[in-house]
Amino acid sequence: MKTKLLFTVLTCFIVTVLFSQSNLNHYKYVIVPKKYDFLKEENQYQLNALTKFLFDKYGFETVMEGEDYPGDMITNRCLALKSDVIKDSGLFKTKLNVVLKDCNDRVVYTSPLGESREKEYAKAYNEALRNAFESFETIGYKYDPKTSPVASNTVPPPPKAEKKAVSQEIEALKAEIETLKKEKQTEVVEVTPMDNAPEVDPVEEGSADEKWATEPDPEPMENRLYAQAIDNGFQLVDSAPKVIYRLVRTGLTNVFLVEGLSAVVYKDGNRWVIEQHSEGTTIKEPLNIKF
């Protein structure tokens, strides 16, 4: 009787390991958050850094949340799993387990509980997390793009009619961008002075452009826009989050059309720029985009 029970348990364990390995091998990246919900600070007790270290140790390619993501992951977020560490209630023990979710927030893998009887939080969390990660040693993870159903889940091309219209606009924008690069246009705008307006010193011609090109970008967080991959391009959202612009891919590298506007977004040196065209006037402004 005991032999049959042991055989059944062992069989279930082997099936679970093989199933978990097959599932995890579909994913190329693991995103590690900067803070866990049960802690008060980012990377408290060095737990988030330890998580990244342990994923790396067991063969995963990991990125910290908010860092520069690889190009294939930007265009296909489903290549990455989101990791989390969950704390279980315990009176005399610290209990943690590791959870991996796909791009649709479906749980792909949950590790067994890792436990520790240490009284100091730093030691207890460290030991419990390492114990929880022991299950990854038996899984033997290795990314396999050939069998991965998410590897080909890239952004689909636009419909033919839309692609033709976009191509025509791209050609017009190509010529316009080349013209703007070759010659610097100066526009004279007639301004009606305000009553009692303060006098200001004139600014030397070209000084603003030179200052913009040479001074480092302070990148204020409140003005930062975050690029999110959508069909045929990206949407730029602020910290609210609120969609500010939708960018449509073109045939040029780092050049996008702006949906709903007579505008183009392109990379000028190390900066992203938006140029808007209205009634013969061109307005160029820098954008702080985080891809």
Backbone hydrogen bonds, N-H to C=O, Kabsch-Sander energy under -0.5 kcal/mol:
donor,donor_aa,acceptor,acceptor_aa,energy
5,L,1,M,-2.1
6,L,2,K,-2.5
7,F,3,T,-2.3
8,T,4,K,-2.4
9,V,5,L,-2.5
10,L,6,L,-2.4
11,T,7,F,-2.4
12,C,8,T,-2.4
13,F,9,V,-2.1
14,I,10,L,-2.2
15,V,11,T,-2.5
16,T,12,C,-2.4
17,V,13,F,-2.4
18,L,14,I,-2.5
19,F,15,V,-2.5
20,S,16,T,-2.5
21,Q,17,V,-2.6
22,S,18,L,-2.3
23,N,19,F,-2.2
24,L,20,S,-2.8
25,N,21,Q,-2.1
26,H,23,N,-1.4
27,Y,24,L,-1.8
28,K,79,L,-1.7
29,Y,79,L,-1.9
30,V,61,E,-1.7
31,I,81,L,-3.2
32,V,30,V,-0.5
32,V,63,V,-2.6
39,L,36,Y,-1.7
43,N,34,K,-2.2
44,Q,41,E,-1.3
46,Q,43,N,-2.0
47,L,44,Q,-1.7
50,L,46,Q,-1.9
51,T,47,L,-2.0
52,K,48,N,-2.1
53,F,49,A,-2.3
54,L,50,L,-2.5
55,F,51,T,-2.4
56,D,52,K,-2.5
57,K,53,F,-2.2
58,Y,54,L,-1.7
59,G,56,D,-1.7
60,F,55,F,-2.4
61,E,28,K,-0.7
62,T,60,F,-0.7
63,V,30,V,-2.2
65,E,32,V,-2.8
67,E,64,M,-1.9
74,I,70,P,-1.7
75,T,71,G,-1.7
76,N,72,D,-1.0
79,L,76,N,-1.8
80,A,77,R,-1.6
81,L,29,Y,-2.4
82,K,101,K,-3.0
83,S,31,I,-2.6
83,S,81,L,-0.6
84,D,99,V,-1.9
86,I,97,N,-2.6
88,D,86,I,-0.5
88,D,95,K,-2.6
94,T,116,S,-2.9
95,K,88,D,-0.7
95,K,93,K,-0.6
96,L,114,G,-2.5
97,N,86,I,-1.9
99,V,84,D,-2.9
100,L,109,Y,-2.8
101,K,82,K,-2.4
102,D,106,R,-2.3
105,D,102,D,-2.0
108,V,100,L,-3.1
109,Y,100,L,-1.6
111,S,98,V,-2.9
114,G,96,L,-3.8
116,S,94,T,-1.3
124,A,120,E,-2.9
125,Y,121,Y,-3.0
126,N,122,A,-1.7
127,E,123,K,-2.5
128,A,124,A,-2.6
129,L,125,Y,-2.3
130,R,126,N,-2.0
131,N,127,E,-2.1
132,A,128,A,-2.0
133,F,129,L,-1.8
134,E,131,N,-0.9
135,S,132,A,-0.9
136,F,133,F,-1.5
137,E,133,F,-0.5
137,E,134,E,-1.1
138,T,134,E,-0.7
138,T,135,S,-0.5
139,I,135,S,-1.0
140,G,136,F,-1.4
141,Y,136,F,-0.5
144,D,25,N,-2.7
147,T,144,D,-0.8
148,S,144,D,-0.7
153,N,150,V,-1.4
154,T,152,S,-2.0
163,K,159,P,-3.0
164,K,160,K,-2.3
165,A,161,A,-1.9
166,V,162,E,-2.6
167,S,163,K,-2.3
168,Q,164,K,-2.0
169,E,165,A,-1.9
170,I,166,V,-2.4
171,E,167,S,-2.3
172,A,168,Q,-1.7
173,L,169,E,-2.3
174,K,170,I,-2.8
175,A,171,E,-1.8
176,E,172,A,-1.9
177,I,173,L,-3.0
178,E,174,K,-2.4
179,T,175,A,-2.0
180,L,176,E,-2.3
181,K,177,I,-2.0
182,K,178,E,-1.7
183,E,179,T,-1.9
185,Q,183,E,-0.7
187,E,185,Q,-0.5
189,V,187,E,-0.6
190,E,188,V,-0.5
197,A,194,M,-1.5
207,S,204,E,-1.8
210,E,206,G,-2.2
211,K,207,S,-2.4
212,W,208,A,-2.3
213,A,209,D,-2.0
214,T,210,E,-1.6
215,E,211,K,-2.6
223,N,220,P,-1.2
224,R,221,M,-1.3
225,L,288,N,-3.2
226,Y,237,V,-3.2
227,A,290,K,-2.3
228,Q,235,Q,-2.4
230,I,233,G,-2.3
233,G,230,I,-1.7
234,F,247,L,-1.5
235,Q,228,Q,-2.6
236,L,245,Y,-3.0
237,V,226,Y,-2.3
237,V,235,Q,-0.6
238,D,242,K,-1.9
244,I,236,L,-3.5
245,Y,236,L,-1.2
247,L,234,F,-3.4
248,V,257,L,-2.9
249,R,232,N,-2.7
250,T,255,V,-0.7
255,V,252,L,-1.1
256,F,265,V,-3.1
257,L,248,V,-2.3
258,V,263,A,-1.7
259,E,246,R,-3.0
259,E,257,L,-0.6
261,L,258,V,-1.8
263,A,261,L,-1.7
264,V,275,E,-2.0
265,V,256,F,-2.8
266,Y,273,V,-2.2
267,K,254,N,-1.4
268,D,266,Y,-0.6
268,D,271,R,-3.1
269,G,267,K,-0.7
270,N,268,D,-0.5
271,R,268,D,-1.6
272,W,287,L,-0.8
273,V,266,Y,-2.9
274,I,285,E,-2.8
275,E,264,V,-2.8
276,Q,274,I,-0.5
276,Q,283,I,-2.7
277,H,262,S,-2.7
278,S,281,T,-2.4
281,T,278,S,-1.8
283,I,276,Q,-2.6
283,I,281,T,-0.5
284,K,282,T,-0.5
285,E,274,I,-2.3
287,L,272,W,-2.9
288,N,223,N,-0.5
289,I,287,L,-1.0
290,K,225,L,-3.1
291,F,289,I,-0.6
